[in-house]
């Protein structure tokens, strides 16, 4: 689909029943990419100009972490198998919930809860659950794998990335102290994001991949083991507020994807009566949501150089019909003198 055409604003998007901001018609009724459509060949080629030094930074937390996942998910199990009968040979096995740590939430993860539908109005009972086996690569049922994470894997989530370092932004303005606890339901507003971007000297382009450093990783590494155990059972986290201003910010800037270092992108729990952002971002727009991204090394690099844009690349696991995936994400950064702010 051509993406150089004029896209509707958030306020121009039609409603789905009683819910504003439905983008199903933007990409067409058969679409399975959502806003990843914005990552065209030309957009990726332009983004590659961000590569100047060849230095890369990994954005994935090791899959073993957190050892006690949030939201009741099971921890990963890593089993190393030594094949003694063959001498110096080993295999390993990895069993994990694809959303226990660094992750992309895919189109099958979250729908519009009130109406029991997923992306493109797909009824919630459409998808098979339980163990899914696909034995013949030449005979794959398209209905079985519809909206799977493999669509993003086979396309790639690569383009220009932009970091908004809210930890640095707020700490610089408050004597080096972060004025909120990332483990409370602090709401990050659209005004916060705009002000941070202005402070960093960042302007957005269509198809940017937005990364938000809100503070979870920073807080986690500064916590004791006892505090980390409490975090695993916590149900409160800072994140984006569930407001139309946030929805306008994300849609009207036409980001291809959005991710943060928090366990959930959005404030949790939501304010009473507020529509979850997941319902809009995934269910109505088809936009990838990333969580538990490790942005600590990237934030240090960006602060040192004063550059907050970079070439971003991510290749989710190629799981046919998958719901979510570790991101396998990294950035290639531009070096340069620090820009005074």
C-alpha positions in Angstrom: 0.0 0.0 0.0 1.3 3.5 -0.9 1.9 5.5 2.2 2.9 8.8 0.7 -0.7 9.9 0.5 -2.3 12.1 3.1 -3.4 10.2 6.2 -6.4 11.2 8.3 -5.8 12.9 11.6 -7.0 11.2 14.8 -10.1 13.4 14.9 -10.9 12.4 11.3 -10.8 8.7 12.0 -14.3 7.1 12.2 -15.7 5.5 15.3 -16.1 1.8 15.8 -19.5 1.7 17.4 -19.0 4.0 20.5 -15.2 4.2 20.4 -13.3 6.9 18.6 -10.2 6.5 16.4 -10.7 3.4 14.2 -8.0 3.1 11.5 -9.2 -0.2 9.9 -10.0 1.5 6.6 -6.7 3.3 6.4 -4.7 0.2 5.4 -7.5 -1.8 3.8 -9.7 -4.7 5.0 -7.2 -7.4 4.2 -4.3 -5.7 6.0 -2.1 -7.6 8.5 0.7 -5.1 9.1 -1.1 -2.1 10.6 1.2 1.0 11.1 4.2 -1.1 10.0 2.9 -0.2 6.5 4.6 3.1 7.1 8.0 1.4 7.0 8.4 1.5 3.3 11.5 0.8 1.3 12.0 4.6 1.0 11.5 5.2 4.7 14.0 2.6 5.6 16.5 3.9 3.1 16.2 7.4 4.5 16.5 6.1 8.0 19.7 4.3 7.1 21.4 7.8 6.8 21.4 7.7 10.6 24.2 5.1 10.4 27.5 7.0 10.6 29.9 5.1 13.0 28.6 1.5 12.8 28.3 1.3 16.5 25.3 -0.7 17.6 23.4 -0.9 20.9 21.2 -3.9 22.0 17.8 -3.0 23.3 16.8 -6.4 24.6 16.9 -7.4 28.2 18.3 -10.9 28.5 15.5 -13.4 28.2 16.0 -14.6 31.8 14.8 -11.3 33.1 12.8 -10.4 35.0 13.1 -13.8 36.8 9.7 -13.1 38.3 7.6 -11.7 35.4 4.8 -9.3 36.0 1.1 -9.8 35.3 1.3 -13.4 36.4 3.3 -14.7 33.5 5.5 -17.7 33.9 9.3 -17.2 34.1 11.5 -18.5 31.3 13.2 -21.9 31.6 16.6 -22.4 30.0 17.9 -26.0 29.9 21.4 -26.8 28.7 21.8 -30.4 27.4 25.3 -31.9 27.5 25.6 -34.8 25.0 28.3 -36.7 26.9 28.2 -39.6 24.5 29.4 -37.3 21.7 32.2 -35.5 23.6 32.2 -31.7 23.3 28.6 -31.2 22.1 25.7 -29.2 23.7 22.2 -28.2 22.9 19.8 -26.0 24.8 16.1 -25.6 25.1 14.2 -22.4 26.0 10.6 -22.3 27.1 9.1 -18.9 27.7 6.0 -16.7 27.6 6.8 -14.3 24.8 5.7 -11.4 27.0 7.6 -12.2 30.1 10.4 -9.8 29.3 11.4 -7.5 26.3 8.5 -7.9 23.9 6.4 -6.7 21.0 2.7 -7.1 21.5 1.2 -8.3 18.3 -2.2 -7.9 16.6 -3.6 -11.0 18.3 -2.6 -9.8 21.8 -5.2 -7.2 22.6 -8.6 -6.3 21.1 -11.5 -4.0 21.8 -12.7 -5.6 25.1 -16.2 -4.1 25.2 -17.1 -5.6 21.8 -15.0 -8.7 21.9 -13.2 -8.1 18.6 -9.6 -7.9 17.6 -8.0 -5.9 14.8 -10.1 -5.3 11.7 -13.2 -6.3 13.7 -12.2 -10.0 13.9 -14.4 -11.7 16.5 -12.5 -12.9 19.6 -13.6 -16.5 19.0 -12.1 -16.6 15.5 -8.7 -17.6 16.7 -7.7 -21.1 17.8 -6.1 -21.4 21.2 -4.1 -24.2 22.7 -1.1 -25.9 21.1 -0.8 -25.0 17.4 1.1 -27.4 15.2 1.9 -26.6 11.6 3.6 -29.6 9.9 3.6 -28.7 6.2 5.3 -25.5 5.1 3.7 -25.8 1.7 0.2 -26.0 3.1 -0.4 -23.3 5.7 -4.0 -22.4 6.5 -4.1 -18.6 6.2 -7.0 -18.4 8.7 -5.0 -20.3 11.3 -2.1 -17.8 11.2 -4.1 -14.6 10.5 -2.7 -11.5 12.2 0.3 -13.5 13.5 3.6 -11.9 14.6 5.2 -13.5 11.6 3.8 -10.8 9.4 6.0 -8.2 11.2 8.9 -10.6 11.3 8.9 -11.2 7.6 8.5 -7.5 6.9 10.8 -6.2 9.6 10.4 -3.3 12.0 13.2 -1.2 10.7 13.4 2.6 10.3 14.4 5.8 12.1 14.1 5.5 15.9 13.6 8.4 18.3 14.2 8.3 22.0 12.3 10.5 24.4 14.3 10.2 27.6 11.7 11.3 30.2 14.0 10.2 33.1 16.7 12.6 32.0 14.2 15.3 31.1 12.5 15.3 34.5 15.6 14.7 36.5 17.5 17.6 34.9 14.6 19.9 35.8 14.4 18.6 39.4 18.0 18.7 40.7 18.9 15.2 39.5 15.9 13.6 41.1 13.1 11.9 39.2 9.9 13.5 40.5 7.8 10.3 40.2 8.2 6.6 41.0 8.1 4.4 37.9 6.4 1.7 40.1 3.4 3.9 40.8 0.5 4.7 38.4 2.0 8.0 37.4 0.5 9.2 34.1 2.8 10.5 31.4 0.9 13.2 29.5 1.1 14.3 25.9 2.5 17.7 27.1 5.3 15.8 28.8 6.2 14.1 25.5 6.1 17.3 23.5 8.2 19.2 26.1 10.8 16.4 26.2 11.0 16.4 22.4 11.5 20.1 22.3 14.2 20.0 25.0 16.0 17.3 23.1 15.7 19.2 19.8 13.8 16.3 18.2 11.3 16.7 15.4 9.3 13.7 14.2 8.9 12.1 10.7 6.2 9.8 9.4 7.1 6.2 10.2 9.4 7.0 13.2 9.7 4.3 15.8 9.1 6.0 19.2 11.1 4.8 22.3 10.1 6.1 25.7 12.4 5.9 28.7 10.1 6.2 31.7 12.3 4.7 34.4 11.5 1.1 35.1 15.0 -0.3 34.2 16.7 2.6 36.1 14.5 1.9 39.2 14.9 -1.9 38.9 18.7 -1.8 38.9 18.7 0.5 41.9 16.4 -1.8 43.9 17.3 -4.5 46.4 16.3 -8.2 45.8 13.5 -7.7 48.3 12.2 -4.7 46.4 12.4 -6.6 43.1 10.3 -9.4 44.5 7.7 -6.8 45.4 7.8 -5.4 41.9 7.0 -8.8 40.5 3.7 -8.8 42.4 2.9 -5.1 41.7 -0.1 -4.0 39.8 0.9 -0.4 39.5 3.3 1.1 36.9 3.9 4.5 35.4 3.1 4.9 31.7 1.2 6.9 29.1 -2.1 8.4 30.3 -5.3 7.0 28.7 -6.3 10.3 27.1 -7.3 11.5 23.7 -4.4 13.9 23.8 -2.0 10.9 23.9 -3.9 9.2 21.2 -3.7 12.3 19.0 0.0 12.6 19.7 0.7 9.0 18.7 -1.6 8.9 15.7 -1.1 12.4 14.3 2.7 12.0 14.3 2.2 8.7 12.4 4.6 6.6 14.3 5.1 3.1 13.0 5.6 1.6 16.5 5.9 2.7 20.1 7.9 1.1 22.9 9.0 1.8 26.4 11.1 0.4 29.3 8.0 -0.1 31.4 6.3 -3.5 32.0 3.2 -1.9 30.3 3.3 1.0 27.9 0.4 2.7 29.5 -0.3 3.8 33.1 -1.5 0.9 35.1 -4.1 0.6 36.3 -5.9 3.0 34.1 -8.0 5.8 35.7 -11.5 4.6 36.4 -13.6 4.5 33.3 -10.7 5.2 30.9 -10.3 3.2 27.7 -7.1 1.1 27.7 -4.6 2.5 25.2 -3.9 -1.1 24.1 -7.4 -1.3 22.7 -6.8 1.7 20.6 -3.2 1.3 19.6 -3.3 -2.4 18.8 -7.0 -3.1 18.3 -8.0 -0.1 16.3 -4.7 1.0 14.7 -2.6 -2.2 14.4 0.5 -0.4 15.9 3.1 -2.5 17.6 3.5 -1.9 21.3 6.9 -2.7 22.9 7.5 -3.2 26.6 10.5 -4.0 28.8 12.9 -2.5 26.3 16.3 -1.9 27.8 17.1 1.7 27.0 19.8 2.4 29.6 22.8 2.1 27.3 21.0 4.0 24.5 20.1 6.8 26.9 23.7 7.2 28.0 24.9 7.4 24.4 22.2 9.9 23.4 23.0 12.1 26.4 26.7 12.1 25.5 26.2 13.0 21.9 23.1 15.1 22.1 21.6 13.0 19.3 18.3 11.3 20.0 17.6 9.7 16.6 19.2 6.5 15.2 18.6 3.6 12.8 16.4 1.1 14.6 16.0 -2.5 13.5 13.9 -5.3 15.0 13.2 -8.8 13.8 10.5 -10.6 15.9 10.5 -14.4 16.0 9.1 -15.8 12.8 6.3 -17.7 14.6 3.4 -18.4 12.2 0.3 -17.1 14.0 2.2 -15.9 17.0 0.7 -13.5 19.5 3.9 -11.7 20.6 7.6 -11.9 20.5 10.9 -10.8 22.0 11.9 -7.9 19.8 15.5 -8.8 18.8 16.0 -5.0 18.6 19.1 -2.9 18.2 20.1 0.5 17.0 23.0 1.9 15.0 23.8 5.4 16.4 25.3 8.5 15.0 28.3 10.0 16.8 28.8 13.7 17.2 29.5 16.5 19.6 27.0 16.9 22.4 24.4 19.5 21.7 23.8 21.9 24.6 20.2 21.9 25.8 
